[in-house]
């Protein structure tokens, strides 16, 4: 995991439990570093679950809940899973308050590869755009809970979350297969 410094450089953060403990003891710098490190994870998860329009507010609410609840976190090594679970619950609460919308807001632009030919890149972008529209239409059939689960799955397949963290966010034991 990396923290983004004020000058834009990335710095590895390896001792999250130590930062959690220091933040719990009132170390403002540790709290700022801890939250700054995890902010992109929370925002990306929420943006995929509810769309970028609502992700800013939900991210802020998630981080505030984390700050207010940090003193009660008994296992500092589980901070990341705990934070993801808070974000997931915020997305669920948000979904209950809103009517289901067409998820056109999930559509984003890909940055083109500068090493490719313009014509090849244009054709590839058109194909990807058409596929993206089909995907967006398909996700419109999912209910809010399934879209939130899909957002968590994307985070896991991108390597942002571990399977254990995904299971914790869903309130599942990763070692026990789900009952059918």
Buried (B, 14 or more C-beta within 10 A) or exposed (E): BEBEEEEEEEEEBEEBEBBBBBBBEEBEEBBEBBBBBBBBBBBBBBBBBBBBEBBEEBBBBBBEBBEEEBEEBEEBEBBBBBBBBBBBBBBBEBBEEEEEEEBEBBEEEEEEEEEEEEEEBEEBBEEEEEEBEEEBEEBBEBEBEEBBBBBBEBBBEEEBBBEBBBBBBBEEEEEEEEEE
